[in-house]
Amino acid sequence: MPCFKWEALLPKPPPPKGGFFGASSTTTPKQDAYVGSSSVFALDDQNFKPFLRTKDMALVMFYQTNCKNCDFSKKHFKKASETTKRDNHAYAAVDCKKTPELCCAEDIPFIPYFKLYCRGRFVGFNGDYKLFVHKNMKRWVESMTAFTQMGHKIEPCRTK
């Protein structure tokens, strides 16, 4: 499926220093203002890959601020991020209006769109925002098995 031309939304900025996605960047992500939770990090071209590589599992929501469907997903994403209790697991968000090149590079066909990463590697996606509510988000993040670089499993969370 061809990528939506996100870059048409903004004038093309110069590439960041250190190469695309800021391979040498150490920018620490801040709280995502749109989602409004201290448990959701704002990712951009500079910190996307470096941040995801440090997490055993990370669920990323791709959105735009002027999207009604994104507003629906935002409240579920926020609740899932605040109720998931698992070490080194994270929730993050990318504003496709501010970072269109990143959204195109990640093959985001529409918004809202969710992708799961394990230590920076793509694991899976969910594009059905109506059914992907906080309980399903939390279950997906907590039930996936992460692998360390040495191939040892990190078992999924078990809830009683």
trRosetta pair geometry for C-beta under 8 A, 3 or more apart (Angstrom, degrees):
i j d omega theta_ij theta_ji phi_ij phi_ji
1 107 7.7 107 76 -176 90 105
1 109 5.3 -2 124 -100 134 135
3 6 7.4 -57 155 -5 106 94
3 103 7.9 148 -170 125 116 74
3 104 4.7 100 150 -147 146 74
3 107 5.5 -111 -87 -127 105 53
3 108 7.0 59 -144 52 95 50
3 109 6.8 -115 -124 -92 47 57
4 103 7.8 -34 69 130 99 115
4 104 7.4 -124 73 -97 58 81
4 108 7.0 -57 35 99 105 74
4 109 6.1 113 -20 -160 99 37
4 110 6.6 105 -31 -77 142 51
5 8 4.5 53 123 -13 109 115
5 104 7.2 25 -132 -98 34 128
6 9 5.9 -40 -178 9 55 117
6 96 5.4 -100 -135 178 133 101
6 100 3.2 -176 133 -155 98 89
6 101 7.2 -146 89 -46 115 25
6 103 4.5 106 -56 75 169 120
6 104 4.9 -145 31 -46 110 95
6 108 7.3 44 -50 67 136 111
7 10 7.0 -81 -159 55 46 76
7 12 6.1 21 -169 -88 113 93
7 100 4.5 161 -77 119 43 129
7 101 6.0 54 -84 -73 103 69
7 104 6.2 -27 -27 -22 95 149
8 100 7.6 -161 29 -169 45 157
9 96 7.8 90 27 133 159 80
9 97 5.7 -113 147 -137 148 65
9 100 5.3 168 43 -76 108 139
10 13 7.5 -14 131 -24 121 91
10 97 7.2 114 -43 175 114 59
10 98 7.7 67 -49 -131 155 25
10 100 5.7 -179 28 -1 106 128
12 101 7.8 83 -136 -59 84 117
15 19 7.2 -29 155 -160 126 26
15 20 5.5 -67 -150 -76 118 74
16 19 7.5 -8 81 79 81 26
16 20 7.1 111 39 -116 88 32
16 21 7.8 -157 49 34 126 10
16 22 4.9 -36 108 -71 143 89
16 25 7.2 -6 141 -59 139 133
16 45 5.5 164 -13 116 132 121
16 46 5.6 -171 -146 -83 168 85
17 22 7.5 41 75 -116 55 81
17 24 7.9 -63 125 62 79 112
18 22 5.0 50 83 -147 124 55
18 23 5.5 -155 153 51 96 69
18 24 3.7 -132 -144 41 125 98
18 25 5.6 165 76 -43 157 77
19 22 7.1 161 72 -94 65 16
19 23 4.8 4 65 9 123 112
19 24 7.3 97 25 0 97 90
20 23 7.9 45 70 -28 45 93
20 45 6.8 -82 -166 -167 63 111
20 101 7.4 -113 -148 143 114 133
20 105 7.6 165 158 -89 131 157
21 45 5.7 -116 -99 -173 38 67
21 46 7.5 152 -179 -102 34 15
21 48 5.8 -82 -144 56 95 109
21 49 4.9 47 168 1 130 122
21 102 7.5 115 -94 -108 82 94
21 105 7.7 -137 -61 117 111 165
22 25 3.1 7 158 -12 120 133
22 27 6.7 1 138 11 161 117
22 45 6.2 112 -13 129 100 74
22 46 3.8 49 -15 -139 158 55
22 47 6.8 -13 68 -50 139 39
22 49 7.8 177 66 42 73 100
22 50 7.1 -61 100 -11 98 121
23 49 7.2 -16 -103 75 60 138
23 50 7.9 143 -147 -57 31 100
25 46 4.5 -156 -171 -173 170 84
25 47 6.3 -107 116 -76 128 58
25 50 6.1 -135 81 -10 84 147
26 50 7.0 -142 -110 172 39 162
27 44 7.9 -44 108 58 148 104
27 46 4.5 35 26 131 148 122
27 47 4.4 -104 88 -66 101 107
27 50 7.6 122 50 59 71 140
28 47 7.1 100 -142 -123 6 141
29 41 3.9 69 117 179 135 114
29 42 5.6 -179 -169 64 99 56
29 43 5.7 -34 -109 -83 138 60
29 44 8.0 158 -112 10 93 79
29 47 4.9 172 -63 124 87 152
29 51 5.4 25 -17 -94 125 150
29 92 6.8 -13 157 -129 169 116
30 41 7.1 138 78 -149 21 72
30 42 5.4 -10 70 37 73 112
31 36 7.9 44 156 -138 114 21
31 37 7.0 -154 -159 89 106 37
31 38 5.3 -53 -104 -114 129 49
31 40 6.8 71 -157 74 68 66
31 41 6.9 -75 -105 -108 31 44
31 42 6.6 41 112 -13 22 99
32 35 4.5 46 93 24 117 106
32 36 7.6 -67 97 -24 74 31
32 37 7.5 8 56 47 90 71
32 40 4.6 -59 30 120 116 102
32 41 6.3 78 -31 131 93 13
32 42 3.9 141 -91 -70 69 81
32 92 7.3 134 -41 -161 128 51
32 93 4.2 55 -115 49 166 121
32 95 7.9 161 -151 -39 106 98
33 36 6.8 25 -178 -76 35 63
33 42 6.9 14 0 -68 71 139
34 63 6.6 -168 122 93 154 137
34 65 5.5 -129 -112 -98 125 92
34 74 6.7 -106 142 -123 91 132
34 93 6.6 -129 63 127 112 152
34 95 6.5 136 -15 -83 144 111
35 40 4.3 -34 89 83 151 158
35 61 7.4 114 -77 59 128 139
35 74 5.5 -158 -114 -155 65 91
35 77 5.9 -82 -130 100 123 118
35 78 5.3 171 178 -77 92 94
35 81 7.6 54 158 15 141 152
35 93 5.3 166 -27 -22 128 155
36 40 7.9 30 50 48 29 125
36 74 7.9 58 21 170 97 116
36 78 6.5 -6 69 -110 81 137
37 40 4.6 74 68 8 101 102
37 78 4.5 161 -38 -142 134 88
37 81 5.4 125 111 85 151 133
37 82 5.9 -116 -153 -56 134 104
37 91 7.8 6 87 86 131 131
39 78 7.7 119 61 -154 107 56
39 81 3.8 157 112 146 119 106
39 82 5.2 -179 13 -78 151 59
39 84 7.9 143 176 48 139 95
39 91 5.9 43 136 45 89 116
40 61 7.9 -20 -151 28 127 117
40 77 6.8 65 -98 139 142 105
40 78 6.6 -72 -22 -104 137 63
40 81 5.0 -55 -60 -118 88 175
40 91 4.8 -51 -104 108 75 105
40 92 6.4 147 -167 -109 66 26
40 93 5.5 31 169 -12 115 110
41 51 6.6 -159 119 -170 149 150
41 90 6.4 -7 9 176 121 125
41 91 7.3 148 16 92 74 53
41 92 4.4 -32 67 -111 89 89
41 93 7.3 170 81 22 42 68
42 92 7.3 175 -76 -162 7 82
42 93 6.1 -33 -107 69 54 86
42 94 7.9 118 -164 -95 57 39
42 95 7.4 -5 -150 -10 100 102
43 47 5.7 -130 -139 89 69 93
43 48 4.6 90 172 -97 117 69
43 51 6.0 -133 -108 49 109 147
43 52 7.8 36 -120 -42 150 97
43 60 6.8 -37 26 -133 145 120
43 92 4.8 51 -25 165 117 127
43 93 6.9 169 19 74 86 32
43 94 5.1 -45 73 -80 97 87
43 102 7.8 -174 124 170 96 156
44 47 6.0 57 48 31 72 88
44 48 6.6 -124 82 -43 21 92
44 94 7.3 147 -86 -131 41 84
44 98 7.0 -63 -114 119 108 114
44 99 5.1 -169 -142 -75 72 140
44 102 6.8 -152 -167 -32 43 158
45 48 6.5 -29 -125 -4 17 117
45 99 5.7 -175 -37 -141 84 115
45 101 6.5 26 -90 76 124 112
45 102 5.2 -140 -79 -61 72 115
47 50 5.7 -77 -152 57 53 105
47 51 4.9 50 158 -28 90 116
48 51 6.5 -76 -157 35 13 105
48 52 6.5 0 162 -9 57 114
48 94 7.2 32 -105 -94 114 125
48 102 6.0 167 -52 -145 157 130
49 52 5.9 -61 -140 41 31 106
49 53 6.2 35 162 -26 66 108
49 120 6.0 55 -160 -142 70 116
50 53 6.0 -57 -150 30 28 114
50 54 7.1 22 156 -18 60 107
51 54 6.2 -67 -163 31 33 108
51 55 7.1 17 152 -14 67 112
51 58 7.6 111 129 -114 92 169
51 90 7.7 -103 161 94 102 161
51 92 6.7 114 124 -93 139 158
52 55 5.9 -67 -152 35 39 108
52 58 5.3 -128 -127 47 78 147
52 60 7.6 -35 -92 -50 120 130
52 92 7.6 -106 -77 27 85 153
52 117 4.7 -16 -164 115 123 154
52 119 7.5 95 144 163 73 17
52 120 4.3 116 112 -100 97 62
53 119 5.9 29 -151 180 48 62
53 120 3.7 10 -83 -49 65 133
54 88 7.8 -124 143 -153 70 98
54 119 8.0 134 3 -133 5 63
55 58 4.2 72 97 -47 151 110
55 88 5.8 168 -144 170 56 75
55 89 6.5 91 -172 -125 105 27
55 90 4.7 -87 -119 16 146 114
55 117 7.2 78 79 95 112 101
55 119 6.9 -159 78 -86 49 40
55 120 7.9 126 48 -45 78 62
56 87 7.7 56 13 105 137 71
56 88 4.4 77 -1 115 105 112
56 89 6.0 -53 65 -74 97 69
56 118 6.7 -16 168 -150 49 74
56 119 6.5 -4 -123 -55 33 83
56 146 3.9 45 178 179 97 174
56 154 5.7 -54 -154 65 140 160
57 86 7.6 0 51 104 120 135
57 88 7.7 96 25 116 67 77
57 89 4.7 -7 67 -122 94 93
57 90 7.6 170 94 28 53 60
57 116 6.8 -13 -166 -172 91 99
57 117 7.3 155 -153 84 43 51
57 118 5.6 -15 -96 -102 68 72
57 123 7.7 -19 -131 -1 87 157
57 141 5.7 147 129 -158 127 74
57 144 5.6 139 -119 77 142 122
57 146 5.3 -121 -46 -71 95 121
58 89 7.0 177 -78 -164 51 54
58 90 4.4 -9 -113 68 94 91
58 91 7.1 173 -159 -86 70 21
58 92 5.8 11 179 7 118 111
58 116 7.3 160 83 -154 44 53
58 117 4.9 -14 60 60 93 98
59 77 8.0 -155 116 -140 119 93
59 80 7.6 -38 72 120 152 135
59 90 7.7 -161 30 99 61 51
59 91 5.4 -17 66 -114 92 73
59 92 7.5 165 85 29 45 66
59 114 6.2 -4 -175 -170 96 107
59 115 7.6 164 -154 84 52 37
59 116 5.3 -23 -101 -101 71 76
59 117 8.0 -180 -81 21 26 71
59 137 6.2 128 158 -166 169 96
59 140 6.9 93 -90 96 132 114
59 141 5.2 -79 -29 -80 123 114
60 91 7.8 159 -86 -165 37 49
60 92 4.9 -21 -107 76 82 92
60 93 6.8 160 -161 -93 65 28
60 94 6.2 28 177 -8 112 105
60 114 6.9 156 80 -153 49 56
60 115 5.1 -15 60 61 101 85
60 116 7.7 178 18 -85 75 27
60 117 6.6 32 -9 -3 114 112
61 73 6.5 169 -147 135 133 124
61 74 7.7 145 141 -96 159 57
61 77 5.1 -20 -45 -118 153 154
61 91 7.6 17 -7 -177 101 93
61 92 7.6 -172 25 96 68 44
61 93 4.7 -19 65 -112 93 84
61 94 7.4 -175 90 26 48 67
61 112 5.9 -17 -168 -166 97 113
61 113 7.6 142 -158 74 51 41
61 114 5.5 -22 -100 -98 64 81
62 93 7.6 165 -83 -161 26 61
62 94 4.9 -18 -110 67 70 104
62 96 5.6 58 178 -50 95 112
62 103 5.8 122 -159 -121 129 101
62 106 7.1 -173 -79 91 144 138
62 108 4.7 -112 131 -124 166 146
62 111 5.7 -113 115 -110 85 95
62 112 6.6 151 76 -158 58 57
62 113 4.5 -14 55 61 112 92
62 114 7.4 -160 16 -75 78 31
62 115 7.2 39 -18 1 110 102
63 67 6.3 -148 -169 47 81 134
63 70 4.1 112 -150 -142 109 130
63 73 7.2 -159 -94 77 121 124
63 74 7.2 69 -121 -74 163 95
63 93 6.3 -19 19 -167 115 109
63 94 7.3 144 26 77 66 53
63 95 6.3 -39 78 -109 79 53
63 96 6.7 -175 79 4 23 95
63 111 5.4 128 -124 -170 36 123
63 112 5.0 -6 -94 -108 85 90
64 67 4.6 97 69 -22 89 117
64 70 6.1 -168 54 -25 54 160
64 95 6.7 90 -112 -162 44 71
64 96 5.4 -62 -66 56 88 95
64 97 4.7 93 -132 -34 96 107
64 111 5.5 108 1 92 91 164
65 70 7.4 -111 -106 99 17 145
65 95 6.6 5 -34 -137 92 115
65 97 6.6 -72 15 22 88 142
66 97 7.6 74 15 -59 98 152
67 70 3.7 72 84 6 112 114
67 71 6.8 -175 95 -15 60 78
67 111 5.7 -78 -115 108 173 115
67 112 6.9 156 115 -48 141 78
68 71 5.5 -48 -153 28 37 116
68 72 6.9 40 149 -19 64 98
69 72 5.6 -47 -157 30 39 115
69 73 6.6 30 150 -12 67 106
69 111 7.2 147 82 118 113 68
69 112 5.8 -147 122 1 96 91
69 129 5.4 105 174 74 105 159
70 73 5.7 -58 -146 43 36 107
70 74 6.0 52 151 -39 67 101
70 111 5.9 -3 -70 146 113 106
70 112 4.6 134 -102 -60 70 104
70 129 7.9 -90 -85 -131 38 157
71 74 5.5 -41 -144 18 30 121
71 75 7.6 28 162 -16 57 95
72 75 7.0 -65 -172 28 29 101
72 76 7.4 12 145 -3 63 111
72 129 6.4 102 88 147 115 120
72 130 7.7 -4 131 -96 147 56
73 76 5.7 -66 -156 44 43 108
73 77 5.7 44 151 -25 78 109
73 112 4.3 -96 32 46 160 168
73 114 7.9 -153 -168 -53 139 111
73 129 4.7 -76 -69 -152 119 114
73 132 7.1 16 -124 88 106 102
74 77 5.7 -57 -143 37 28 112
74 78 6.2 30 158 -21 64 107
74 112 8.0 -160 -47 -85 67 149
75 78 5.7 -50 -146 34 30 114
75 79 6.5 29 156 -17 63 106
75 134 8.0 -71 122 -52 66 116
76 79 5.8 -55 -147 38 32 109
76 80 6.2 32 155 -19 66 107
76 132 7.3 137 116 117 149 66
76 133 4.7 -120 -133 -153 141 56
76 134 4.2 -143 -161 -49 75 77
76 137 6.4 136 145 -5 99 136
77 80 5.9 -54 -146 37 29 110
77 81 6.3 28 155 -20 63 108
77 91 6.6 154 178 -175 89 134
77 93 7.3 87 149 -79 150 115
77 134 7.4 -137 -50 -95 17 78
77 137 6.5 -176 -108 -127 54 171
78 81 5.9 -58 -149 35 27 110
78 82 6.4 15 158 -11 63 112
79 82 6.0 -64 -146 42 29 105
79 83 6.2 8 162 -5 66 117
79 134 4.0 -31 87 -114 114 151
80 83 6.3 -74 -143 46 26 98
80 84 6.0 30 163 -31 68 109
80 91 6.8 135 100 -90 96 147
80 134 4.2 -163 -55 -148 85 74
80 135 7.8 -132 -94 -41 97 17
80 137 3.7 -32 -116 92 166 124
80 138 4.5 -151 -144 -54 89 83
80 141 7.3 123 165 9 115 134
81 84 6.3 -47 -136 23 26 110
81 91 3.7 -96 -103 33 110 155
83 134 7.2 71 33 170 131 118
83 138 5.8 -32 89 -104 106 143
84 89 6.2 -99 145 106 126 128
84 91 7.2 129 36 -37 139 113
84 138 5.1 -162 -76 -132 92 86
84 141 5.5 -12 -129 90 148 138
84 142 6.1 -157 -140 -57 96 102
85 157 7.8 125 80 -132 67 147
86 89 4.2 31 87 12 105 136
86 141 7.1 -177 36 134 138 98
86 142 5.6 171 -39 -113 142 79
86 157 5.0 -97 -90 -63 123 128
89 141 5.7 114 180 169 133 110
89 142 7.5 50 -164 -86 176 57
91 141 7.6 -49 -73 -94 88 158
94 99 6.0 -82 -173 62 98 131
94 102 6.1 -127 -165 113 137 131
94 103 6.5 168 128 -76 127 87
94 106 7.8 98 66 23 168 157
95 98 4.2 44 96 21 114 110
95 99 6.3 104 76 15 67 91
96 99 6.5 -76 -122 68 31 70
96 100 6.1 67 176 -100 70 56
96 102 7.7 -136 -115 76 62 90
96 103 3.9 48 -126 -65 100 157
96 108 6.3 -126 -100 92 136 153
96 111 6.0 -139 18 -69 143 140
97 100 7.2 7 -141 -61 18 89
99 102 4.0 -2 149 25 114 122
99 103 6.3 127 104 -21 79 88
100 103 5.7 -57 -148 38 37 111
100 104 6.2 34 156 -17 70 106
101 104 5.8 -57 -147 39 31 109
101 105 6.1 33 154 -20 66 108
102 105 5.6 -55 -144 38 29 112
102 106 6.2 17 158 -9 65 111
103 106 5.9 -62 -144 45 28 104
103 108 4.3 -61 -172 35 86 133
104 107 7.5 34 -180 -76 35 32
104 108 7.2 -77 -73 36 27 85
106 115 6.8 -129 175 -2 122 163
108 111 6.8 31 162 -70 121 81
108 113 5.0 166 -149 59 94 151
109 113 6.9 132 46 -94 67 149
109 127 7.2 -7 58 -119 110 145
110 113 6.1 131 79 -57 55 114
110 127 6.8 79 61 -159 101 117
112 129 4.9 94 60 -91 107 133
113 125 6.9 -12 178 -167 92 114
113 126 7.9 166 -164 84 52 49
113 127 5.4 -10 -123 -110 82 80
114 125 6.3 147 88 -160 60 63
114 126 4.5 -9 65 58 114 90
114 127 7.3 -161 31 -74 74 38
114 129 8.0 135 -16 -91 108 74
114 132 6.2 -160 14 160 147 158
114 137 7.5 -114 -149 -113 158 101
115 122 6.3 -48 -179 -133 118 93
115 123 8.0 134 173 47 72 69
115 124 7.4 177 -152 95 57 37
115 125 4.9 -24 -101 -101 70 86
116 122 7.7 98 80 -161 53 53
116 123 4.4 -58 103 64 98 111
116 124 4.9 7 44 56 114 78
116 125 7.2 -157 12 -76 76 36
116 140 6.5 -123 -78 148 145 117
116 141 7.2 -161 -125 -92 116 67
116 144 6.7 161 166 -48 144 165
117 120 5.9 1 172 -126 124 11
117 121 6.2 146 -159 67 79 32
117 122 5.9 -43 -102 -94 77 38
117 123 6.1 168 -110 0 19 94
118 121 5.5 -30 67 62 76 90
118 123 4.9 80 -11 -59 101 125
118 144 6.9 -135 -76 141 117 130
118 146 5.1 -178 -148 -125 110 82
118 147 6.8 61 153 30 136 75
119 146 7.0 118 -25 -165 98 108
119 147 7.6 -85 7 73 134 67
119 148 8.0 119 -61 -132 150 32
119 149 7.3 -176 -173 -64 162 78
122 125 7.9 -10 -170 -48 108 93
123 144 6.5 55 159 -157 158 148
124 140 7.9 -122 79 -169 129 122
126 132 4.7 126 139 -93 137 144
126 136 7.9 153 -146 133 168 122
126 140 7.5 -93 -29 -92 140 169
128 131 4.7 4 125 37 118 105
128 132 5.7 132 85 -21 70 100
129 132 5.7 -67 -127 46 30 105
131 136 7.0 40 143 -6 72 169
132 136 5.4 -119 -143 90 50 132
132 137 6.3 78 171 -62 85 87
133 136 5.6 88 54 17 59 103
133 137 7.1 -114 113 -9 27 96
134 137 5.5 -55 -142 36 32 113
134 138 6.1 30 162 -17 67 107
135 138 6.0 -56 -147 38 27 109
135 139 6.2 27 155 -19 63 110
136 139 5.6 -53 -141 38 31 112
136 140 6.2 34 157 -23 64 106
137 140 5.9 -58 -151 33 27 111
137 141 6.5 18 156 -12 64 109
138 141 6.1 -60 -148 40 29 106
138 142 6.0 12 161 -6 67 116
139 142 6.2 -66 -139 47 25 101
139 143 5.6 8 170 -11 66 122
140 143 6.4 -63 -130 41 18 100
140 144 6.5 25 168 -32 58 107
141 144 6.7 -54 -150 17 22 109
142 156 6.3 89 147 -175 57 92
142 157 3.8 -56 -171 43 99 129
142 159 7.3 36 143 -33 149 109
143 156 4.7 31 -154 -166 35 146
143 157 6.9 -77 -71 49 43 81
144 156 6.2 143 60 -101 20 110
145 153 5.5 -22 -179 -157 118 107
145 154 6.8 159 -167 70 64 59
145 155 6.5 -30 -121 -131 94 32
145 156 5.3 -75 -73 -44 66 90
146 153 7.5 128 78 -161 46 56
146 154 4.3 -12 69 53 95 116
147 151 6.0 -16 -175 -139 116 34
147 152 7.0 147 -157 71 67 34
147 153 6.0 -41 -101 -101 70 52
147 154 7.1 -161 -84 10 20 83
148 151 6.9 -43 70 27 75 19
148 152 4.7 2 33 55 118 87
148 153 7.9 -121 3 -58 83 8
148 154 6.5 103 -43 -37 86 101
155 158 7.6 -14 139 -28 114 101
